[in-house]
Each structure stands twice: as structure tokens, then as C-alpha cells.
Amino acid sequence: MGKGIRDKVVILGMGCSRFGERWDAGAEELMVEAWQECLADAGICADQVEAAWLSTCMEEVNVGKSALPLSIALRLSNIPVTRTENFCASGTESFRAACYAVASGAYDICLAMGVEKLKDVGYGGLPNWGAGAGTLNWLWSPNMTAPGSFAQLASAYCARYNVKSDDLKRAMAQVSVKSHDNGSRNPKAHLQKPVSMEQVLSAPIIAHPLGLFDCCGVSDGAACAIVTTPEIARQLGKDNLISVKALQVALSNGQEMAHNSWDGSSFLTTSIASQRAYTEAGITHPREQISMMEVHDCFSITELVTMEDLGVSPRGQAPRDILSGFYNHDGPVPCQIDGGLKCFGHPIGASGLRMIYEMYLQFLHRAGTRQIQRDLHYGLTHNLGGFPAMNVCSIAILGPLQP
């Protein structure tokens, strides 16, 4: 079995556009916005990038099926560029591809870019895109909606752990209050206003028990990373290097839908991918060793359940940890320091790279007023694409490269 990617690849530079309702910019402009920051941060010339990967999910409504929009918008010098897609894990997939290419020795310097342009496509939510999604929606789940599916996760969680619905709603409300508070400190976030517990609890219900503030919105944005080896980074004059400790992906194999061994209260793929990632990174006690996290909070219940699937909160105890402030900005394991999907925004192809961008800023003490003021060892990002019964999970773990 392979030994993984730990400390074979470091981040040379990163960039991220402002997320939000970007009526002022198309997908290409958003990519250029992120690229300019990334290239300046890396301190290299564009022609030093040897290969690139572009992640988008809903290609029919923004960049199309090929990777040409990236090579043309950035005027890349006729290098290989590949488009990747894996639902909401698409951004992390492009990062994984770039890192593996460097770790293999095939290339010295690679680019991963993620972008999604969704706000001005003439549709209020996520559009029904292409034949693949048509098969998913019309054949397997013709009556399923994302809020409805994740509301069932909340009901299953209550049944599994004998949690009263009102108690769960209060814990979910604290998830949103925390993320809005963090997002208010972030000038690139889509939503930048704090909310109170009362506002969240009294908001209109979308799919019981999920209210308006329990659901993330639809955003435009782009994020990118340039990666290389530690040796090349040092030759380029870089120190204080941020290393990739683990990259793992797990996809549903149909078990959850095939029989009732899965009770609908957790994500099997998250448990599997995170355990693989901990082994790869050398983490044995995630609750004590992980310093900060960005997880896939498409709905507040998703974040709550993910805390247990990652092994950071004990089973059935995530509501207690959340209400105690364990995951707050000043808590033991801050989560969604930049506002998360809920407040930074969720342009699908960019979200995984946006999460890594926040970890990168925090490690380098560049996060401004939201900077965590203590030593940081491991940062974890988690993407979840699809539905509770059928999904893609990706985990990335980063940390400072030891001398």
C-alpha cells in the first residue's frame, strides 16, 4: 500500500476572490482575481507553472466542459490543463491532482484553480445541470431536494441519540451564530453580518427542522493554489513552508441505499476518509491534535454530524460541544474561522480551495482580525458532495513543514 503524500508537497502561493453575488464579474474575471493574488504570493512568473487543473461542478452554466477557460483567461503558456469535477469536492480534487503531479516528480510547479458562477444564470437555486444530474435527480431521487434530504439526516440523528428536536435546533442555531460571527470579520465573505440565536430560531422553516439560517446560499467565486516540492520552494527563497500532510477521498459504494445497516444519522464516507487521512498525517488523537477546521456546512446539521464523523466530538455529543463553544473562534478547535459555506459562500468548484486558503492564511498569521492567537499544528478541511445516502467526501490536512 502506498505511503501517502505527507510532506512531499508544499503550498507556494494561494489566492481567493471575493465571494458573493458577483454581478460585476464572469467566471474568467473571478479566476483572474484569485490568480493575481496567488501568483504575487508565490513570487514566480506565470510561465514557471508547468501544469494546471480547473475545478467546476455545473459546467453548463458557467465555464463549459473543457479546461480552456483557465488556460485562456490566465494566458498559460500552452501547458497541460485538465478540468476536474466531483460534486462539492471538486475544488479539493483539483488540489489533489496538482499535489500528486508534483509528488510524483512529473512536474515541479503546478496550479489548482476552482471557480463557479451561479448567481446570474436565471435560476434561484442550484440549476438542474446536464444528463448526469438528470439521471441522479430523475431516476434515483425524483422527489428529493437538498434541504429535504439533510432534514432527514437531522431526524435520523434525533432518533439515534434520543435528542429532542428543540434541543437539536438550538445546537444547529449555534452553528449558524458562530459562522455568522466569524464571517463578519472576513472582508471576502458573501455574508458579513452577525445574527443572534433568537433570529436563527425564529426564522422561517425550509424543511423541518432546518430553518432559513440553517441553509447555505448560492455564491460566485474562485480560489487557487500553486504547489511545489519543499526543495524547490526553498530554492525560490521561501521559508515557513505550509505542507500537505494528507489528502484522502471516499465515495459511497451504494451500501447506504442498498439495505438498512445505515440508519441515516451519519456520513459513512466521512468516517472512512478521515481515518485514512489521520493515518497518512500521523494523527492519533484528532480532538487534541487538530488545531482548526473548515468543514462542509451546506446545512447546520451537516456540520454538527461531521464533528462526530471526523472523530473530534464523541458520538452523540456534538450538540454539547457546539453549545459549550468548543468550535467557536476562541474555542479549543475553531471551525469555519472564515465563515464557512454558510457565510463565506459556496461556489461549488471553488469551496475546497477556499477552505485550504483559510488554513494557509492562519498558519502564516495573515488572517487579520480573525487570526487564531496560539500555536497551530494541523488544519483540516472537509468537503461533502451529494446527499447523505450517496455522496463524495474529501479530506485535506495541512501543517507547517518541520525543518
N, C-alpha and C positions, 0 to 999 in steps of 0.2 A: 504494500500500500504506500502511496506517495507520502512524503513528509510535509507537504503543505508549502505555504508561501512566507512564513514568518521571517521578517527582517530581510527579505530578499529585494524588496521594493520600497522606495520612499517617495513621498509627495514633493515634487519640486516647486509647484505653484498651484494655486486654486483661484477661481473667480466665481462670482454669482451675480446675476442681475437682480434688480428689484422685482419682487413677485407682486402680483395683483391683477387688477383689471387694466391690462396694458394696451389700451386703445391706441396708444401712441407708437406702438412697435409691432412688427411682424415677427415670426419665428426667427428669421435671419438676423434682424436687429437685436433681438434678445441674445442670440448666440454671440454676436459681436460684442455686446455689452459685457457678458461674462468672460469672453476670451481676452479682451483688452486688460482686464484686471488680472487674469490668470497669467498671461504672458509677461506682464510687468513684474508680477510676484516671482515668477520663475527666473527672471533675469536672463532669458535666452532670446534668440531670434526665431521667428516662425519657421524658417527653413531647417531648424535643428530638430523639429518634430518629424519622426520617421514613419509613424502610422497613427491612425485615429479611429475612434469608434463613436457613433452617434446613436443616442437612445431617444426614441419617441414611442408612444403607445398608439395613439389614434392618428395614424399617418394620413388617412384620407381627408382629415380636416385641418392639417397644418403643413407638414413638410413633404408629404408623399412617401413612397415606399423605398426609395433609394437613399444613399448617403450623400448624394450630390449637393444638397443644400448646405451641408457642412463644408465640403471642400471648396465650393464656390464662394460662400459667404466669408470664409476666412482666408481665401486665396491661398490654400495649401498647395505646396509645390509638387503636384501630381503624385502624391504618396497614396498608399492603400488606405481607403476609408470604408468602414463597414457599418451598416445600420443594425442595431440590436433592438429587440422588443421582448419583454416578458412581463406583461401587465404592469403593475405598480412597482415591480422590482427592476424595471428597465434601466434606470439610472445606475443602480449598483451593478447591473450586468455589463454595462459599457466600461465601468471602472474595473470590474473583474477581468474583462478581456484585455484591457490595456496593461494591467498589472501582470497577468500571465504572460503576455507577449514580452515584457521586459524581463521577467523572472526566467523565461526560457532561454534568453540570450538572443532571440530573433531580432530584437530592436533595442536600442539604447534609451530612447526617449519617446514616449507615447502620450497621446491625448485621449481623454474620455470626456465627451460632451453630452449633456442631456437637455432637452427642450420640449416644451409643449405649449401650444397656443390654442386655448379653448374658449375664451370669453366672447369672441365676436364671430361665432360660427352659426348664429341663428338658432341656437338651442339653449334652453335654460339650464340643463344639467349636463351629464356626460352623453354625447350622442351615441346612437346605435351604429357602430362603425364596421362595415365590411362583412364579408362572408363568415370569417372566423367567429366574430362576436354574434353574428346571426345564428350560427349553429349553437353557440353557447346559450344564447337567450331563448331561441325559439324551440330548440329540440330538448335541451336538458332542463331549462328553467323558464318556461314561457311566462309565468306569473310572478317571477322573482324580481325584487328591487333591492338595491344595496341597503337602504335603511331597514327594509323589512327583514332581510337576511340577518343583519347584525343585531336587530332587535330580538330575533330568536336566540342568538348567542346569549343575550342578557337573560332571557327567560330560562334557558338551559343552565346558566351559571347559578341563578337563584335556586333552581330545583336541586342541583348537585350539592350545593353547600348550605342549603336551608337558610338562604338570605332573604329577608323581606324586601319586597320591591322598593319600598320607600327608602330603606337603608342603602340599597344599591344605587338608587337615583341620587342620593346625597353624595356618595363616593364618586359617581360619574360627574356630578356637578363640580366637585373639587378638582377633577382632572381638567375641566374646561376653565375654571377660575385660574388655576395655575398657569395654563398655557396662554391665556389672555394677558396675565400679568407679565409673563416672560416676553410675549410678543410686543407689549407696549414699550419695551426697551430696545426694539430692533427696527432701525430705520428702513430695512429692506423688506419687512414683513408686510403681507397683504392687510392683515387686521392688526391695529396698533392701539386698541382701547381696552383697558381693564374692564372686567364685569364682576358683579357681585354674585354670591351664592343665591341670593333671592331672585336676581334676574334670570339666572340659569334655571332654577327650579320652577319659575312661573312662566317660562317661555312656552310657546305652542308646541304640542306634541307632533312629531313627524311620523314615528312608528313606535308605539308604546314598548318600552319605557323611554325611548330616545326622543328628547326634545330638540328644539332648534339649535341650541348651543352644544349639543352632543354630536353634531354632524359637521364635518369639514366641508368647505366650499370648493368651488372650481376656480382655478387661477391660471395665469400665464407666467412663464419664467424660464430661465436657463441657468445651468451651473456646469462647471467643468473643472477638470484636474489634469495636470501634466505630471507624469510619473517617470522615474528612472531608478537606477541602482544606487545604493549608498556610495559606492566608489566614484561614480560619475558625478553625483551631487557634490561630493567633497572637492573633486577636481574643478567644479564650477564655482567653488568658494562658498558653498553652503555649509552651515553648521546648525546645531539644534534641529536635527532632522526628525521628521514625523514618519514613522514606519508603519507598513501594513503588517499586522500581526496575524490576521486570519480573514479568509473570505470563504463563505460557505453558502450553498443554495440547496433547498429541498423543495420538491414539488409533490403535490398529492398524487397518489397512485390509484385512487378510486376506492380505497378502503373505507373512507368516511361515508361514502354514498352507498356502499355495497351491502353493509349489514350494520347491526345496532351495537357493535363493540365500541363505537364512538358515540358519546352521549351529547355532542354538540356544545359542550361547555368550555372548549379549549381549542387550540390550533396544534394539531399533531406535527405539522411541518416546522413550526417554530421551535418546539421542544427538540426535534431531531437536528435541525440546522444549528441551533445554539450550542448543543452538546458537542457537535463536531467542531464548531468554531472555538469553544473553550479548550478542547484538546489540542487543536492546532496552535492556539496562542499560549498554551501553558497555564491556563486559568483553572484553578481547582475550587475556589470559593467565590463565585461571581458576586454575591451580595457584599462581600468585603473588598474584593479586588477591583471591581468596575467603578470608575470614578464618575462617569456621566454617561447618559444615553440619549439617543434620538430614536424613537420608535414610531411605528406606523399607526398613528392615531386618526385613521379615517373616521372613526367614531370613538367616543369616550370609552365605551365598553371594550373596544379593541385594545386600547392602551392598558386598561385595567387587567384584562385577561393575559395580555402579553407579559406583564410583570411576573406572572406565575409561570408561564410557559418558558420564560428565559431563566427561571430558577433564581430570580432575585427576591421575589416575595414567596413565602411558603404557600402551598395550595390552600385556597380558601381565605387567605389573609391579605390579599392585595387591597381590599377596601379599608382595612385597618391601617395599613402602611400609608395609603394615599391620604386618608383623613388626618394622620399624625404629622404630615409634612415631610415624610421620608423622601419623596420625589420632588419637593419644592426646590427652588433655586438655591436656597441656603440649607437644604437637607443633605443627608449622607450620600444619596445618589441622585443628583439633579437630572430630571428628564424633560425633554423638549425645551432646552435652555433658550432656543431661538424662537419659540412659539409653536413649533411642530407643524404638522399638516394643518391643524385647526386654525392657526393664526399666521404662520409664515406663508402657508398656501400649499396647494397640491397640483402643480402642473406635472402630470404623471411621469413623463420621461425624465424630468429634472429632479424629482424628490429625493432619490437615493443619493445623488451627488450633493444636493443641498444639505443633507444630513451630515455627510462627510466633511463638507465645508465648515460647518459649525464646530465639529470636533477639532478640525485643523486650526481654526481661529483660537479656540480655547487653549489648546496645547501651546500655541505660540503667544498667548496672552495679548491677543488682538481684538477681543470681543467687546471692548468698551464698557459700558455701564452694566452689561450682563456677564462680565467676566467672573468666573468662579475663582474665589480668592483662597486657594490652597493647592498643594501639590496634586497633580493629575497623573495617573498611571495608565489606565486603559479607558478608551472611549468606544462605545458600542453603538452601531446603527442597525436598524431592523426595518425591512420592507416586507409588506404583505400584499400580494395582488390576488384578486379573485374574491371568493366568498368563503365563509367558514368551512363549508363542506368540500371545497375544491379550490386550491389556492397555490400560490408560489410564495416561498419565503426566502429572503436573502439576509445574511448577517455579515457585517464587516466589523472588525476590531482593529483599532489603531492605537498607537502609543509612541512615546519618544524612543528613538533608537539609542540604545546604550553605547557609550564609547567603547 
